[in-house]
Amino acid sequence: MNGNTSITATVAHLLTPAERQHWKLAWLSTVDHKRIGILYMLTGLVFFVIAGIEALLIRLQLMVPNNTLLAPDTYNWMFTMHGTTMIFLVAMPVLFGIMNYILPLQIGARDMAFPRLNALGVWLVPFGGILLHFSFLAGGPPAVGWFAYTPLSEAPYSSQLGVDYWAISLLVLGIGSVSAGINFIVTVLTQRAPGMTLRRLPLFSWMTFMNAFLVILVLPILNAALVMLLIDRLLDGRFFLPFGGGSAILWQHIFWAFGHPEVYIVAIPAFAILSEVIPVFSRKPIFGHEFVAASTVIIVFLSLLVWAHHMFTVGLGRAVDLFFVAASVLIAVPTGVKLFNWSATMVGGRVRFTTPMLFCVAALLQFLIGGLTGVSHAVAPLDWQTKNSYYLVAHFHNIFVGLIVFAILGAIYYWFPKMSGRMMSERIGKWVFWLMTIGFNLTFMIQHVLGLAGMPRRTFTYPDLPGWTWMNMVSTIGAFFMAAGSIVFVWDLVISLFRGKPAGDNPWNAWTLEWATTSPPPHENFDALPPIHSRRPLWDYANPDRPDPVVPVGGAIDTFRPDKIKAGVLTFIISEAGFFGVLILAYLLYNATSKSGPGQHQLDVLKTGIFSICLFASSFTIWRSEAGLRANNLGKMKAWLIATIVLGSIFIVGQGLEYWSLFQSGVTVGLDLFATTFFTLTGFHGLHVGFGLLALLVVLGVALVSNLKNGHFPALGAVGYYWHFVDVVWVFVFAIVYLWPLIG
Amino acid sequence: MNLQLPSAALLIADVVKVFNPQSPQARAIFNLTIIVIVVMVVIFAVVVGIVLYALLGSPRWREGERDPEQGEGNKTVEIVWTAIPLAIVGVLFVLSARTMGISDPPPPPKPDIVVIGHQWWWEARYTNSGAVVANEIHIPVGKPVALRLDAVDVLHEFWVPELGRKLTTVPGHPNHLWIQSDKPATYLGFCTEFCGTQHAWMHFLLVAEPEEEFQKWQQAQILPAPPPSSENAQKGLALFEQMSCVNCHTIKGTIASATFGPDLTHFASRKQLGAGIVNNTPENLRRWLHDPQQVKVGAKMPNFKFTDEQVTQLADYIETLK
């Protein structure tokens, strides 16, 4: 009875009166960043349960030597799915969810820049997850590891559909992530409250902003790798098949060019959480704000240059290894700066040992260990010994669990009151904390020793060698402590949602803008905002006698506020550049030296040149169309727009004719490396031209039916940018594929 | 004086293989490991010290109390804790470069042994003597041995923790590795790159023995298999040659000369069967012949559904391949 009323009260609290009749629809159709954030987190929680069960099965299988609980391939499915799920369906969605919820609030915005794009992004996560898990019903999940090294992941060695589901699912998730990244960037650039200059961004928002750049730069690299793998598997391509002339190592380069920054994509939000929680519960601002902020920029930059430290044992040669040793040990410096600053923040503070703080302090110390063992991997000779052993497993779980999961738990205890209006239980929270901390350290600390004792990773069982058995047993016991901690945590979430103490607006006496509104915040977030002169507006408000020093406005960049739609398209174009960059590099790698056989000299340079001129000319026509709009001459605008569409269509038809004649002479994707790379590169360009044409047609349609008298039609400008980009890509492709062989 | 120490050291050597280096290459890495561990421990202690000082050195927060002095940072401190780590990683870089030189010197023009990774076993071809063996590699003690690493299907990785660096075998990209053992010993080696179903059972034995013994072993390995004497074994050989065994295996001295599966010419001289999954005993061999999939699920050798009699004949023959 009592429970019932409180449930009703809670539901009433989370929905507007109008929505109560159709609350399911209200959530399914939401474009509110707060609900989307929660949907992200709930999706992540569901997959956390799945991937957690997989982890427990892994540990059960390894509990004793020569175990037969799981068949070898079942075990191989488990660790593949565990890794893939935890990274793409747990860590990323949960962190994106937290950022989605908090970022607009913290910068004083009403919502994200593109609420509908935001909704698309969140729904791609369950769809991607379902695609991946559908493989269980379609002949079995992938058994190739989350890194899917070629040639094992190629059709001759993994003939079942698991790898295809894996690749397509990650493509779906990758596209969703890029859309979220674009949204974060444009939100920070265009939706900030008055007074919230870039330099006044709280660290959480700043790091979200930086992280989003990493997302749009590297997820497309993965997408390119995935389409190349799919072309190999489904169209008999040859990118990564050594026996077809391809390179097995190329996959590793591309995968880790994405994969290492990916580690930072999930680590930087954890840094962001620590940078927010530790100061609040030390009752002091962060020590060296600028240094923490700048170290993030350096980390983002360096993280793009360290990928081959995952490949020290592949045999890349001394010079390459040394470059990546240097870059990798260097990244320890900005990371160390963060650790030192977080620690120094607590010095001289009045530390409050709330559950969020406990999780963040533990995350700091566990990350310290993971960071130090990371340095030991960056030192290549040590990596030669410890790579692919349990030492490495221990190292990265110190990052993924010790830092990231702990930071996420801290963040949820910290922001749950804002999201639900109720406090989580401190008493149960401490249980969760100790179960997780004991469990985590039991599970993973011993694995360092296990690795040094020689145990390789990804093995479904092991012989009873001295010490291996008891160490594995300890690790398995620890895993069950973490499982218990997770269950208690979910329980705490549920009961706090209904019975938690009312939180009020600002239960922790925190200083950033998300605490300046009700809990949960209303639709569009704020009734009124306090003045913003520093990074802690609520501190200034509450302590008029000793406000933070005003952060001066630092020029044009600091107040930069571009047009929303143009900023969106430009960030999208940056992400596309990465995608095409990979395809172009792959083409160059395999065609740099001219080979005999059908291929390049069968291309009709003259004919394609004429079609190319049509495409290049269409950049001019769309520019004229925009000029027409600016001059308020709508007839001119439409005419030039139609000209653009005609020219683009001519190009597409020309490309179709070229493909047809190549097919006629037997040149298909699987013929040789030239054909594989040629069709992939030009095909994806053609696909983009096709999408561009569709967008132009939509713009034309809108222009024909609506009244554009005021000359305001940002969509045209946006499509225009995209169209120019597609043309510029073709300049490169045409030069490399068609013109270069003429010189050589 | 201290009786505990040697036994603890022995225990570590016994369990923690990486801390028990037995070659100049592994020792160079081990020495650097010690340096890195010291650095790691010092940094760990410093940060933990700061955190403990912060947590214990100031009064705890109390409800309703005024917040402490705010402060915002200190440039000098920032420069110090940027510069010191920068210096440390600079030193680590130089030490890395040096250790890489010692533990991985340039290869000779011709390798002594070509080691080839297969799903899921190791092949070793001795370039000078022509000996071809599987899953058990012998080397002479105290001499650097040049390996070329190759693979015929997917990636594998060659690792003997006591002897130094691990290195991937990449199809189409031969790699080079020096190994050496300073004392006679038998080491357990592993495949450390995930290579499919039976990645867990892709072990090998690396036997380091005195020069004369090594030469004796090598001489024995290059001999063709003698014709079997017992009637059962003769039937076994006939069976071997009739059945599809010859499509995958080599037995020198017979018509079997395929290279997809392990060379069996001196099969019975090996200590293990199935790349380490069981010991090479007559009983295990019979189990294997009955159904390899029962012993090693996923192994590329199918179940030929031999009768008991055929298994006995084949086993009797194969046991003569010393």
Interface residues (C-beta under 8 A of the other chain):
Chain A: A71 P72 D73 N76 A143 V144 G145 Y149 P151 L152 Y157 P242 F243 S247 A248 I249 F281 S282 R283 K284 P285 I286 F287 G288 H289 E290 F291 T313 V314 G315 R318 D321 L322 V325 A326 V329 L330 A332 V333 G336 V337 L339 F340 N341 S343 A344 M346 V347 G348 G349 R350 V351 R352 F353 V361 L364 L365 L368 I369 L372 T373 V375 S376 A378 V379 A380 P381 L382 W384 Q385 T386 K387 N388 S389 V449 L452 A453 G454 P456 R457 R458 T459 F460 T461 Y462 P463 L465 P466 G467 N543 R546 D548 P549
Chain B: D14 V15 V16 K17 V18 F19 A26 A28 I29 L32 T33 V36 V39 M40 I43 F44 V47 V48 I50 V51 Y53 A54 L55 G57 S58 P59 R60 W61 R62 E65 D67 P68 E69 Q70 G71 E72 G73 N74 V77 E78 W81 T82 P85 L86 V89 L92 F93 L95 S96 A97 T99 M100 S103 D104 Q119 L149 D153 V154 L155 E157 W159 P161 G164 R165 K166 L167 T168 V170 P171 G172 H173 N175 H176 L188 F190 C191 T192 E193 F194 C195 G196 T197 Q198 H199 A200 H203 G276 V297 G298
